[in-house]
Amino acid sequence: MSGHLRGGFTTGACAAAAAKAAAMLLLGEETSGKIEIGLPNGERMGIPLVYVRRTETGAEAAVRKEAGDDPDITQGATVIASVAWADGEGVLLAAGEGVGMVTKPGLSVPTGEPAINPVPQRMIRAAIREVTARGIKATLSIPGGREMAAKTFNPRLGIEGGLSILGTSGRVRPFSCPAMRVSLRCSLDVAAACGVVAPVLVPGRIGEKAARRHFRLTTEQVVEVGNEWGFMLDCTAAHSFEALLILGHPGKLAKLAAGHWNTHSAKSDNPVSWVSGLAEKILGRALLHHRTTEGLFASLPAEERQRLGDALAEQVHMKIAERLAGPPKIAAVLVDMQGEWIGGKGDLAPWK
Protein backbone atom coordinates (compact mmCIF):
# COMPACT_ATOMS: atom_id res chain seq x y z
CA MET A 1 0.00 0.00 0.00
CA SER A 2 1.26 3.45 -0.84
CA GLY A 3 2.18 5.74 2.03
CA HIS A 4 0.86 8.76 0.13
CA LEU A 5 -2.17 10.41 1.69
CA ARG A 6 -4.85 11.96 -0.51
CA GLY A 7 -5.62 15.62 -0.04
CA GLY A 8 -8.97 17.28 -0.58
CA PHE A 9 -10.70 20.65 -0.56
CA THR A 10 -12.21 22.72 2.24
CA THR A 11 -15.85 23.65 2.79
CA GLY A 12 -14.81 27.16 1.77
CA ALA A 13 -13.58 25.89 -1.60
CA CYS A 14 -16.80 23.87 -1.99
CA ALA A 15 -18.89 26.97 -1.33
CA ALA A 16 -16.88 29.06 -3.77
CA ALA A 17 -17.20 26.48 -6.56
CA ALA A 18 -20.93 26.03 -5.96
CA ALA A 19 -21.51 29.79 -5.86
CA LYS A 20 -19.61 30.30 -9.13
CA ALA A 21 -21.51 27.52 -10.91
CA ALA A 22 -24.86 28.86 -9.70
CA ALA A 23 -23.93 32.40 -10.77
CA MET A 24 -22.98 31.12 -14.24
CA LEU A 25 -26.40 29.50 -14.64
CA LEU A 26 -28.08 32.66 -13.32
CA LEU A 27 -26.31 34.53 -16.10
CA GLY A 28 -27.47 31.99 -18.67
CA GLU A 29 -24.23 30.03 -18.99
CA GLU A 30 -24.60 26.25 -18.83
CA THR A 31 -22.00 24.35 -16.83
CA SER A 32 -21.45 20.81 -15.60
CA GLY A 33 -18.64 18.50 -14.54
CA LYS A 34 -15.94 20.55 -12.82
CA ILE A 35 -15.84 24.21 -11.93
CA GLU A 36 -12.53 26.03 -11.59
CA ILE A 37 -11.87 28.50 -8.79
CA GLY A 38 -8.91 30.52 -7.59
CA LEU A 39 -7.12 29.70 -4.34
CA PRO A 40 -5.63 32.25 -1.92
CA ASN A 41 -2.08 31.42 -3.06
CA GLY A 42 -2.92 32.22 -6.69
CA GLU A 43 -3.28 28.62 -7.86
CA ARG A 44 -6.41 27.28 -9.59
CA MET A 45 -8.38 24.20 -8.59
CA GLY A 46 -11.06 22.23 -10.43
CA ILE A 47 -13.87 20.97 -8.17
CA PRO A 48 -16.55 18.47 -9.30
CA LEU A 49 -20.19 19.55 -9.20
CA VAL A 50 -23.05 17.36 -7.94
CA TYR A 51 -25.64 19.41 -9.79
CA VAL A 52 -26.53 22.86 -11.12
CA ARG A 53 -30.16 23.85 -11.55
CA ARG A 54 -32.54 26.75 -11.80
CA THR A 55 -34.79 27.70 -8.88
CA GLU A 56 -37.84 29.93 -8.51
CA THR A 57 -35.66 32.83 -7.38
CA GLY A 58 -32.46 32.17 -9.31
CA ALA A 59 -30.11 29.20 -9.44
CA GLU A 60 -28.29 26.79 -7.17
CA ALA A 61 -25.38 24.39 -7.37
CA ALA A 62 -23.99 21.71 -5.07
CA VAL A 63 -20.53 20.30 -4.35
CA ARG A 64 -19.73 17.24 -2.24
CA LYS A 65 -16.99 17.84 0.34
CA GLU A 66 -13.92 15.72 -0.30
CA ALA A 67 -11.47 15.61 2.61
CA GLY A 68 -9.19 12.99 1.05
CA ASP A 69 -7.57 10.91 3.78
CA ASP A 70 -8.18 13.52 6.48
CA PRO A 71 -10.56 12.36 9.25
CA ASP A 72 -12.92 15.29 8.70
CA ILE A 73 -16.47 15.21 10.10
CA THR A 74 -17.70 17.03 6.97
CA GLN A 75 -16.38 14.36 4.60
CA GLY A 76 -19.08 13.66 2.01
CA ALA A 77 -21.30 16.56 3.13
CA THR A 78 -23.11 18.49 0.39
CA VAL A 79 -22.39 22.22 0.23
CA ILE A 80 -25.11 24.12 -1.64
CA ALA A 81 -25.01 27.70 -2.92
CA SER A 82 -28.29 29.34 -3.91
CA VAL A 83 -27.88 32.65 -5.74
CA ALA A 84 -30.23 35.43 -6.82
CA TRP A 85 -29.82 38.93 -8.18
CA ALA A 86 -29.63 41.66 -5.53
CA ASP A 87 -29.66 45.45 -5.47
CA GLY A 88 -26.33 47.24 -5.59
CA GLU A 89 -23.02 45.80 -6.70
CA GLY A 90 -21.99 43.76 -3.68
CA VAL A 91 -22.08 40.05 -2.89
CA LEU A 92 -24.25 39.39 0.17
CA LEU A 93 -23.58 36.10 1.94
CA ALA A 94 -26.31 34.42 3.99
CA ALA A 95 -26.59 31.24 6.08
CA GLY A 96 -29.07 28.62 4.97
CA GLU A 97 -29.85 25.20 6.42
CA GLY A 98 -26.95 23.66 8.36
CA VAL A 99 -24.69 26.73 8.32
CA GLY A 100 -24.26 28.34 11.73
CA MET A 101 -24.62 31.88 12.98
CA VAL A 102 -22.08 33.57 15.26
CA THR A 103 -23.59 34.47 18.65
CA LYS A 104 -20.52 35.28 20.77
CA PRO A 105 -17.68 37.78 20.34
CA GLY A 106 -14.03 36.84 19.94
CA LEU A 107 -14.17 35.04 16.59
CA SER A 108 -12.97 36.32 13.21
CA VAL A 109 -16.61 36.84 12.18
CA PRO A 110 -18.77 39.42 14.05
CA THR A 111 -21.77 38.34 16.10
CA GLY A 112 -25.00 38.09 14.14
CA GLU A 113 -23.18 37.10 10.96
CA PRO A 114 -23.11 33.70 9.17
CA ALA A 115 -20.25 31.47 10.31
CA ILE A 116 -18.32 31.86 7.08
CA ASN A 117 -14.69 32.59 7.86
CA PRO A 118 -12.90 35.54 6.21
CA VAL A 119 -10.82 33.54 3.69
CA PRO A 120 -13.84 31.53 2.43
CA GLN A 121 -15.78 34.80 2.21
CA ARG A 122 -13.11 36.24 -0.06
CA MET A 123 -12.95 33.02 -2.12
CA ILE A 124 -16.74 32.97 -2.63
CA ARG A 125 -16.87 36.63 -3.64
CA ALA A 126 -13.89 36.25 -5.97
CA ALA A 127 -15.44 33.18 -7.62
CA ILE A 128 -18.70 35.04 -8.24
CA ARG A 129 -16.80 38.07 -9.53
CA GLU A 130 -15.20 35.85 -12.18
CA VAL A 131 -18.73 35.51 -13.58
CA THR A 132 -20.48 38.84 -12.98
CA ALA A 133 -20.02 42.29 -11.46
CA ARG A 134 -23.73 42.63 -10.61
CA GLY A 135 -25.13 42.46 -7.10
CA ILE A 136 -25.80 38.93 -5.89
CA LYS A 137 -27.12 37.29 -2.76
CA ALA A 138 -25.58 33.87 -2.12
CA THR A 139 -27.11 31.62 0.52
CA LEU A 140 -24.88 28.74 1.67
CA SER A 141 -26.41 25.53 3.03
CA ILE A 142 -25.10 22.20 4.29
CA PRO A 143 -27.93 19.66 4.76
CA GLY A 144 -27.37 17.80 8.03
CA GLY A 145 -24.96 20.50 9.19
CA ARG A 146 -26.78 21.14 12.45
CA GLU A 147 -26.30 17.50 13.51
CA MET A 148 -22.66 17.45 12.39
CA ALA A 149 -21.94 20.70 14.24
CA ALA A 150 -23.00 19.12 17.53
CA LYS A 151 -19.86 16.95 17.27
CA THR A 152 -17.54 19.92 16.73
CA PHE A 153 -16.27 22.88 18.77
CA ASN A 154 -19.01 25.12 17.34
CA PRO A 155 -21.48 24.92 20.26
CA ARG A 156 -18.86 26.02 22.79
CA LEU A 157 -17.60 28.75 20.44
CA GLY A 158 -21.09 30.25 20.29
CA ILE A 159 -21.82 29.19 16.70
CA GLU A 160 -25.44 28.08 16.64
CA GLY A 161 -27.53 26.24 14.08
CA GLY A 162 -24.86 24.48 12.07
CA LEU A 163 -21.32 24.21 10.77
CA SER A 164 -18.79 26.88 9.94
CA ILE A 165 -17.56 27.31 6.39
CA LEU A 166 -13.82 27.07 6.87
CA GLY A 167 -10.46 27.00 5.16
CA THR A 168 -7.37 29.15 4.86
CA SER A 169 -5.87 27.67 1.69
CA GLY A 170 -8.77 25.93 -0.06
CA ARG A 171 -6.98 22.61 0.25
CA VAL A 172 -7.25 19.94 2.96
CA ARG A 173 -3.93 18.46 4.01
CA PRO A 174 -4.43 15.05 5.63
CA PHE A 175 -3.83 14.65 9.35
CA SER A 176 -2.58 18.19 9.78
CA CYS A 177 -3.18 19.87 13.14
CA PRO A 178 -3.56 23.56 12.12
CA ALA A 179 -7.35 23.33 11.83
CA MET A 180 -7.60 21.78 15.30
CA ARG A 181 -5.34 24.45 16.72
CA VAL A 182 -7.44 27.21 15.16
CA SER A 183 -10.56 25.81 16.87
CA LEU A 184 -8.76 25.49 20.21
CA ARG A 185 -7.36 29.02 20.04
CA CYS A 186 -10.80 30.36 19.11
CA SER A 187 -12.18 28.96 22.37
CA LEU A 188 -9.62 31.03 24.24
CA ASP A 189 -10.40 34.12 22.14
CA VAL A 190 -14.12 33.74 22.82
CA ALA A 191 -13.47 33.41 26.56
CA ALA A 192 -11.44 36.62 26.57
CA ALA A 193 -14.00 38.48 24.44
CA CYS A 194 -16.76 37.42 26.87
CA GLY A 195 -14.89 38.99 29.77
CA VAL A 196 -13.35 35.86 31.28
CA VAL A 197 -10.29 36.75 33.38
CA ALA A 198 -9.70 33.34 34.99
CA PRO A 199 -10.15 30.54 32.43
CA VAL A 200 -9.97 26.83 33.24
CA LEU A 201 -7.98 24.67 30.81
CA VAL A 202 -9.06 21.02 30.64
CA PRO A 203 -8.00 18.11 28.41
CA GLY A 204 -11.56 17.09 27.51
CA ARG A 205 -15.05 16.23 28.75
CA ILE A 206 -13.99 14.45 31.98
CA GLY A 207 -12.10 17.57 33.03
CA GLU A 208 -14.92 19.86 31.96
CA LYS A 209 -17.54 17.96 33.97
CA ALA A 210 -15.27 17.90 37.02
CA ALA A 211 -14.49 21.62 36.69
CA ARG A 212 -18.17 22.53 36.62
CA ARG A 213 -18.82 20.19 39.54
CA HIS A 214 -16.14 21.60 41.83
CA PHE A 215 -16.23 25.28 40.85
CA ARG A 216 -18.70 28.01 39.90
CA LEU A 217 -17.94 28.72 36.25
CA THR A 218 -19.50 30.48 33.29
CA THR A 219 -20.10 28.67 30.00
CA GLU A 220 -17.14 30.35 28.29
CA GLN A 221 -14.77 29.94 31.23
CA VAL A 222 -13.92 26.28 30.55
CA VAL A 223 -11.58 25.88 27.57
CA GLU A 224 -10.83 22.45 26.13
CA VAL A 225 -7.19 21.91 25.21
CA GLY A 226 -7.13 18.33 23.92
CA ASN A 227 -3.47 17.35 23.73
CA GLU A 228 -2.17 20.78 22.66
CA TRP A 229 -1.02 22.05 26.05
CA GLY A 230 2.13 23.81 24.94
CA PHE A 231 0.34 25.57 22.10
CA MET A 232 -2.61 26.66 24.22
CA LEU A 233 -0.51 27.82 27.15
CA ASP A 234 1.50 29.95 24.76
CA CYS A 235 -1.74 31.34 23.33
CA THR A 236 -2.73 32.66 26.76
CA ALA A 237 0.03 35.27 26.39
CA ALA A 238 -2.16 37.10 23.85
CA HIS A 239 -4.71 37.87 26.56
CA SER A 240 -4.60 39.64 29.92
CA PHE A 241 -5.83 36.77 32.05
CA GLU A 242 -5.45 37.26 35.79
CA ALA A 243 -5.45 33.59 36.76
CA LEU A 244 -5.28 30.22 35.03
CA LEU A 245 -6.53 26.90 36.40
CA ILE A 246 -5.23 23.66 34.90
CA LEU A 247 -7.60 20.81 35.71
CA GLY A 248 -7.61 17.21 34.54
CA HIS A 249 -6.74 13.58 35.04
CA PRO A 250 -3.17 12.73 36.12
CA GLY A 251 -2.87 10.43 33.10
CA LYS A 252 -2.68 13.64 31.03
CA LEU A 253 -1.37 16.26 33.42
CA ALA A 254 1.50 14.14 34.76
CA LYS A 255 2.91 14.35 31.23
CA LEU A 256 3.17 18.12 31.65
CA ALA A 257 5.08 17.64 34.89
CA ALA A 258 7.43 15.32 32.99
CA GLY A 259 8.00 18.02 30.35
CA HIS A 260 5.75 16.73 27.54
CA TRP A 261 3.68 19.63 26.16
CA ASN A 262 1.79 17.55 23.60
CA THR A 263 0.09 14.79 25.58
CA HIS A 264 -0.92 12.61 22.62
CA SER A 265 0.22 9.04 23.22
CA ALA A 266 2.23 9.12 19.99
CA LYS A 267 4.17 12.19 21.15
CA SER A 268 4.64 11.55 24.86
CA ASP A 269 5.56 8.70 27.17
CA ASN A 270 3.22 6.82 29.48
CA PRO A 271 3.54 8.81 32.74
CA VAL A 272 3.15 5.85 35.11
CA SER A 273 6.88 5.36 35.67
CA TRP A 274 7.35 9.10 36.25
CA VAL A 275 4.51 9.19 38.79
CA SER A 276 5.90 6.05 40.41
CA GLY A 277 9.24 7.81 40.84
CA LEU A 278 7.48 10.74 42.46
CA ALA A 279 5.63 8.31 44.75
CA GLU A 280 8.94 6.86 45.85
CA LYS A 281 10.09 10.34 46.94
CA ILE A 282 6.80 11.26 48.63
CA LEU A 283 5.64 7.94 50.07
CA GLY A 284 8.95 6.15 50.45
CA ARG A 285 8.13 3.37 47.96
CA ALA A 286 7.82 2.95 44.21
CA LEU A 287 4.57 1.71 42.65
CA LEU A 288 5.92 0.04 39.54
CA HIS A 289 3.34 -2.74 39.12
CA HIS A 290 0.61 -0.43 37.78
CA ARG A 291 -0.16 0.11 34.10
CA THR A 292 -2.16 3.31 34.50
CA THR A 293 -2.08 6.38 36.72
CA GLU A 294 -5.76 5.74 37.52
CA GLY A 295 -4.89 2.31 38.87
CA LEU A 296 -1.88 3.68 40.73
CA PHE A 297 -3.90 6.32 42.59
CA ALA A 298 -6.83 3.94 43.20
CA SER A 299 -4.49 1.50 44.96
CA LEU A 300 -3.53 4.04 47.61
CA PRO A 301 -5.29 4.70 50.91
CA ALA A 302 -6.95 8.12 51.07
CA GLU A 303 -4.19 9.89 53.02
CA GLU A 304 -1.42 8.71 50.68
CA ARG A 305 -3.54 9.43 47.62
CA GLN A 306 -3.95 13.03 48.81
CA ARG A 307 -0.24 13.45 49.53
CA LEU A 308 0.81 12.10 46.15
CA GLY A 309 -1.95 14.03 44.37
CA ASP A 310 -0.91 17.31 45.96
CA ALA A 311 2.74 16.61 45.15
CA LEU A 312 1.92 15.86 41.51
CA ALA A 313 -0.27 18.97 41.25
CA GLU A 314 2.67 20.98 42.62
CA GLN A 315 4.95 19.57 39.89
CA VAL A 316 2.38 20.44 37.20
CA HIS A 317 2.02 23.92 38.70
CA MET A 318 5.78 24.45 38.73
CA LYS A 319 6.29 23.36 35.11
CA ILE A 320 3.50 25.59 33.81
CA ALA A 321 4.69 28.56 35.86
CA GLU A 322 8.17 28.06 34.39
CA ARG A 323 6.81 27.99 30.85
CA LEU A 324 4.66 31.10 31.24
CA ALA A 325 7.28 32.95 33.30
CA GLY A 326 4.93 35.58 34.69
CA PRO A 327 1.25 36.41 35.02
CA PRO A 328 -1.36 35.00 35.17
CA LYS A 329 -1.38 33.29 38.58
CA ILE A 330 -1.40 29.50 38.18
CA ALA A 331 -3.38 26.79 39.95
CA ALA A 332 -3.56 23.07 39.22
CA VAL A 333 -6.14 20.45 40.21
CA LEU A 334 -6.10 16.70 39.55
CA VAL A 335 -9.24 14.55 39.35
CA ASP A 336 -9.84 10.85 38.73
CA MET A 337 -12.03 9.33 35.99
CA GLN A 338 -15.14 9.91 38.13
CA GLY A 339 -14.23 13.55 38.67
CA GLU A 340 -13.23 13.04 42.30
CA TRP A 341 -10.57 15.36 43.70
CA ILE A 342 -7.07 13.86 43.84
CA GLY A 343 -4.87 16.85 44.58
CA GLY A 344 -4.33 20.55 44.05
CA LYS A 345 -1.85 23.41 44.20
CA GLY A 346 -2.33 27.16 44.10
CA ASP A 347 -4.91 29.75 45.13
CA LEU A 348 -8.35 28.57 43.95
CA ALA A 349 -10.25 31.66 45.11
CA PRO A 350 -10.82 33.02 41.54
CA TRP A 351 -13.01 29.99 40.74
CA LYS A 352 -14.92 29.61 44.00
C-alpha positions as CSV (number, residue, x, y, z in Angstrom):
1,M,0.0,0.0,0.0
2,S,1.3,3.5,-0.8
3,G,2.2,5.7,2.0
4,H,0.9,8.8,0.1
5,L,-2.2,10.4,1.7
6,R,-4.9,12.0,-0.5
7,G,-5.6,15.6,0.0
8,G,-9.0,17.3,-0.6
9,F,-10.7,20.6,-0.6
10,T,-12.2,22.7,2.2
11,T,-15.8,23.7,2.8
12,G,-14.8,27.2,1.8
13,A,-13.6,25.9,-1.6
14,C,-16.8,23.9,-2.0
15,A,-18.9,27.0,-1.3
16,A,-16.9,29.1,-3.8
17,A,-17.2,26.5,-6.6
18,A,-20.9,26.0,-6.0
19,A,-21.5,29.8,-5.9
20,K,-19.6,30.3,-9.1
21,A,-21.5,27.5,-10.9
22,A,-24.9,28.9,-9.7
23,A,-23.9,32.4,-10.8
24,M,-23.0,31.1,-14.2
25,L,-26.4,29.5,-14.6
26,L,-28.1,32.7,-13.3
27,L,-26.3,34.5,-16.1
28,G,-27.5,32.0,-18.7
29,E,-24.2,30.0,-19.0
30,E,-24.6,26.2,-18.8
31,T,-22.0,24.3,-16.8
32,S,-21.4,20.8,-15.6
33,G,-18.6,18.5,-14.5
34,K,-15.9,20.5,-12.8
35,I,-15.8,24.2,-11.9
36,E,-12.5,26.0,-11.6
37,I,-11.9,28.5,-8.8
38,G,-8.9,30.5,-7.6
39,L,-7.1,29.7,-4.3
40,P,-5.6,32.3,-1.9
41,N,-2.1,31.4,-3.1
42,G,-2.9,32.2,-6.7
43,E,-3.3,28.6,-7.9
44,R,-6.4,27.3,-9.6
45,M,-8.4,24.2,-8.6
46,G,-11.1,22.2,-10.4
47,I,-13.9,21.0,-8.2
48,P,-16.6,18.5,-9.3
49,L,-20.2,19.6,-9.2
50,V,-23.0,17.4,-7.9
51,Y,-25.6,19.4,-9.8
52,V,-26.5,22.9,-11.1
53,R,-30.2,23.8,-11.6
54,R,-32.5,26.8,-11.8
55,T,-34.8,27.7,-8.9
56,E,-37.8,29.9,-8.5
57,T,-35.7,32.8,-7.4
58,G,-32.5,32.2,-9.3
59,A,-30.1,29.2,-9.4
60,E,-28.3,26.8,-7.2
61,A,-25.4,24.4,-7.4
62,A,-24.0,21.7,-5.1
63,V,-20.5,20.3,-4.4
64,R,-19.7,17.2,-2.2
65,K,-17.0,17.8,0.3
66,E,-13.9,15.7,-0.3
67,A,-11.5,15.6,2.6
68,G,-9.2,13.0,1.1
69,D,-7.6,10.9,3.8
70,D,-8.2,13.5,6.5
71,P,-10.6,12.4,9.3
72,D,-12.9,15.3,8.7
73,I,-16.5,15.2,10.1
74,T,-17.7,17.0,7.0
75,Q,-16.4,14.4,4.6
76,G,-19.1,13.7,2.0
77,A,-21.3,16.6,3.1
78,T,-23.1,18.5,0.4
79,V,-22.4,22.2,0.2
80,I,-25.1,24.1,-1.6
81,A,-25.0,27.7,-2.9
82,S,-28.3,29.3,-3.9
83,V,-27.9,32.7,-5.7
84,A,-30.2,35.4,-6.8
85,W,-29.8,38.9,-8.2
86,A,-29.6,41.7,-5.5
87,D,-29.7,45.5,-5.5
88,G,-26.3,47.2,-5.6
89,E,-23.0,45.8,-6.7
90,G,-22.0,43.8,-3.7
91,V,-22.1,40.0,-2.9
92,L,-24.3,39.4,0.2
93,L,-23.6,36.1,1.9
94,A,-26.3,34.4,4.0
95,A,-26.6,31.2,6.1
96,G,-29.1,28.6,5.0
97,E,-29.8,25.2,6.4
98,G,-27.0,23.7,8.4
99,V,-24.7,26.7,8.3
100,G,-24.3,28.3,11.7
101,M,-24.6,31.9,13.0
102,V,-22.1,33.6,15.3
103,T,-23.6,34.5,18.6
104,K,-20.5,35.3,20.8
105,P,-17.7,37.8,20.3
106,G,-14.0,36.8,19.9
107,L,-14.2,35.0,16.6
108,S,-13.0,36.3,13.2
109,V,-16.6,36.8,12.2
110,P,-18.8,39.4,14.0
111,T,-21.8,38.3,16.1
112,G,-25.0,38.1,14.1
113,E,-23.2,37.1,11.0
114,P,-23.1,33.7,9.2
115,A,-20.3,31.5,10.3
116,I,-18.3,31.9,7.1
117,N,-14.7,32.6,7.9
118,P,-12.9,35.5,6.2
119,V,-10.8,33.5,3.7
120,P,-13.8,31.5,2.4
121,Q,-15.8,34.8,2.2
122,R,-13.1,36.2,-0.1
123,M,-13.0,33.0,-2.1
124,I,-16.7,33.0,-2.6
125,R,-16.9,36.6,-3.6
126,A,-13.9,36.3,-6.0
127,A,-15.4,33.2,-7.6
128,I,-18.7,35.0,-8.2
129,R,-16.8,38.1,-9.5
130,E,-15.2,35.8,-12.2
131,V,-18.7,35.5,-13.6
132,T,-20.5,38.8,-13.0
133,A,-20.0,42.3,-11.5
134,R,-23.7,42.6,-10.6
135,G,-25.1,42.5,-7.1
136,I,-25.8,38.9,-5.9
137,K,-27.1,37.3,-2.8
138,A,-25.6,33.9,-2.1
139,T,-27.1,31.6,0.5
140,L,-24.9,28.7,1.7
141,S,-26.4,25.5,3.0
142,I,-25.1,22.2,4.3
143,P,-27.9,19.7,4.8
144,G,-27.4,17.8,8.0
145,G,-25.0,20.5,9.2
146,R,-26.8,21.1,12.5
147,E,-26.3,17.5,13.5
148,M,-22.7,17.5,12.4
149,A,-21.9,20.7,14.2
150,A,-23.0,19.1,17.5
151,K,-19.9,17.0,17.3
152,T,-17.5,19.9,16.7
153,F,-16.3,22.9,18.8
154,N,-19.0,25.1,17.3
155,P,-21.5,24.9,20.3
156,R,-18.9,26.0,22.8
157,L,-17.6,28.7,20.4
158,G,-21.1,30.2,20.3
159,I,-21.8,29.2,16.7
160,E,-25.4,28.1,16.6
161,G,-27.5,26.2,14.1
162,G,-24.9,24.5,12.1
163,L,-21.3,24.2,10.8
164,S,-18.8,26.9,9.9
165,I,-17.6,27.3,6.4
166,L,-13.8,27.1,6.9
167,G,-10.5,27.0,5.2
168,T,-7.4,29.2,4.9
169,S,-5.9,27.7,1.7
170,G,-8.8,25.9,-0.1
171,R,-7.0,22.6,0.2
172,V,-7.3,19.9,3.0
173,R,-3.9,18.5,4.0
174,P,-4.4,15.1,5.6
175,F,-3.8,14.7,9.3
176,S,-2.6,18.2,9.8
177,C,-3.2,19.9,13.1
178,P,-3.6,23.6,12.1
179,A,-7.3,23.3,11.8
180,M,-7.6,21.8,15.3
181,R,-5.3,24.5,16.7
182,V,-7.4,27.2,15.2
183,S,-10.6,25.8,16.9
184,L,-8.8,25.5,20.2
185,R,-7.4,29.0,20.0
186,C,-10.8,30.4,19.1
187,S,-12.2,29.0,22.4
188,L,-9.6,31.0,24.2
189,D,-10.4,34.1,22.1
190,V,-14.1,33.7,22.8
191,A,-13.5,33.4,26.6
192,A,-11.4,36.6,26.6
193,A,-14.0,38.5,24.4
194,C,-16.8,37.4,26.9
195,G,-14.9,39.0,29.8
196,V,-13.4,35.9,31.3
197,V,-10.3,36.8,33.4
198,A,-9.7,33.3,35.0
199,P,-10.1,30.5,32.4
200,V,-10.0,26.8,33.2
201,L,-8.0,24.7,30.8
202,V,-9.1,21.0,30.6
203,P,-8.0,18.1,28.4
204,G,-11.6,17.1,27.5
205,R,-15.0,16.2,28.8
206,I,-14.0,14.5,32.0
207,G,-12.1,17.6,33.0
208,E,-14.9,19.9,32.0
209,K,-17.5,18.0,34.0
210,A,-15.3,17.9,37.0
211,A,-14.5,21.6,36.7
212,R,-18.2,22.5,36.6
213,R,-18.8,20.2,39.5
214,H,-16.1,21.6,41.8
215,F,-16.2,25.3,40.9
216,R,-18.7,28.0,39.9
217,L,-17.9,28.7,36.3
218,T,-19.5,30.5,33.3
219,T,-20.1,28.7,30.0
220,E,-17.1,30.4,28.3
221,Q,-14.8,29.9,31.2
222,V,-13.9,26.3,30.6
223,V,-11.6,25.9,27.6
224,E,-10.8,22.5,26.1
225,V,-7.2,21.9,25.2
226,G,-7.1,18.3,23.9
227,N,-3.5,17.3,23.7
228,E,-2.2,20.8,22.7
229,W,-1.0,22.1,26.0
230,G,2.1,23.8,24.9
231,F,0.3,25.6,22.1
232,M,-2.6,26.7,24.2
233,L,-0.5,27.8,27.2
234,D,1.5,29.9,24.8
235,C,-1.7,31.3,23.3
236,T,-2.7,32.7,26.8
237,A,0.0,35.3,26.4
238,A,-2.2,37.1,23.8
239,H,-4.7,37.9,26.6
240,S,-4.6,39.6,29.9
241,F,-5.8,36.8,32.0
242,E,-5.5,37.3,35.8
243,A,-5.5,33.6,36.8
244,L,-5.3,30.2,35.0
245,L,-6.5,26.9,36.4
246,I,-5.2,23.7,34.9
247,L,-7.6,20.8,35.7
248,G,-7.6,17.2,34.5
249,H,-6.7,13.6,35.0
250,P,-3.2,12.7,36.1
251,G,-2.9,10.4,33.1
252,K,-2.7,13.6,31.0
253,L,-1.4,16.3,33.4
254,A,1.5,14.1,34.8
255,K,2.9,14.4,31.2
256,L,3.2,18.1,31.6
257,A,5.1,17.6,34.9
258,A,7.4,15.3,33.0
259,G,8.0,18.0,30.4
260,H,5.8,16.7,27.5
261,W,3.7,19.6,26.2
262,N,1.8,17.6,23.6
263,T,0.1,14.8,25.6
264,H,-0.9,12.6,22.6
265,S,0.2,9.0,23.2
266,A,2.2,9.1,20.0
267,K,4.2,12.2,21.2
268,S,4.6,11.5,24.9
269,D,5.6,8.7,27.2
270,N,3.2,6.8,29.5
271,P,3.5,8.8,32.7
272,V,3.1,5.9,35.1
273,S,6.9,5.4,35.7
274,W,7.4,9.1,36.3
275,V,4.5,9.2,38.8
276,S,5.9,6.0,40.4
277,G,9.2,7.8,40.8
278,L,7.5,10.7,42.5
279,A,5.6,8.3,44.7
280,E,8.9,6.9,45.9
281,K,10.1,10.3,46.9
282,I,6.8,11.3,48.6
283,L,5.6,7.9,50.1
284,G,9.0,6.2,50.4
285,R,8.1,3.4,48.0
286,A,7.8,2.9,44.2
287,L,4.6,1.7,42.6
288,L,5.9,0.0,39.5
289,H,3.3,-2.7,39.1
290,H,0.6,-0.4,37.8
291,R,-0.2,0.1,34.1
292,T,-2.2,3.3,34.5
293,T,-2.1,6.4,36.7
294,E,-5.8,5.7,37.5
295,G,-4.9,2.3,38.9
296,L,-1.9,3.7,40.7
297,F,-3.9,6.3,42.6
298,A,-6.8,3.9,43.2
299,S,-4.5,1.5,45.0
300,L,-3.5,4.0,47.6
301,P,-5.3,4.7,50.9
302,A,-6.9,8.1,51.1
303,E,-4.2,9.9,53.0
304,E,-1.4,8.7,50.7
305,R,-3.5,9.4,47.6
306,Q,-4.0,13.0,48.8
307,R,-0.2,13.4,49.5
308,L,0.8,12.1,46.2
309,G,-2.0,14.0,44.4
310,D,-0.9,17.3,46.0
311,A,2.7,16.6,45.1
312,L,1.9,15.9,41.5
313,A,-0.3,19.0,41.3
314,E,2.7,21.0,42.6
315,Q,5.0,19.6,39.9
316,V,2.4,20.4,37.2
317,H,2.0,23.9,38.7
318,M,5.8,24.4,38.7
319,K,6.3,23.4,35.1
320,I,3.5,25.6,33.8
321,A,4.7,28.6,35.9
322,E,8.2,28.1,34.4
323,R,6.8,28.0,30.8
324,L,4.7,31.1,31.2
325,A,7.3,33.0,33.3
326,G,4.9,35.6,34.7
327,P,1.2,36.4,35.0
328,P,-1.4,35.0,35.2
329,K,-1.4,33.3,38.6
330,I,-1.4,29.5,38.2
331,A,-3.4,26.8,39.9
332,A,-3.6,23.1,39.2
333,V,-6.1,20.5,40.2
334,L,-6.1,16.7,39.6
335,V,-9.2,14.5,39.3
336,D,-9.8,10.9,38.7
337,M,-12.0,9.3,36.0
338,Q,-15.1,9.9,38.1
339,G,-14.2,13.5,38.7
340,E,-13.2,13.0,42.3
341,W,-10.6,15.4,43.7
342,I,-7.1,13.9,43.8
343,G,-4.9,16.9,44.6
344,G,-4.3,20.5,44.0
345,K,-1.8,23.4,44.2
346,G,-2.3,27.2,44.1
347,D,-4.9,29.7,45.1
348,L,-8.3,28.6,44.0
349,A,-10.2,31.7,45.1
350,P,-10.8,33.0,41.5
351,W,-13.0,30.0,40.7
352,K,-14.9,29.6,44.0
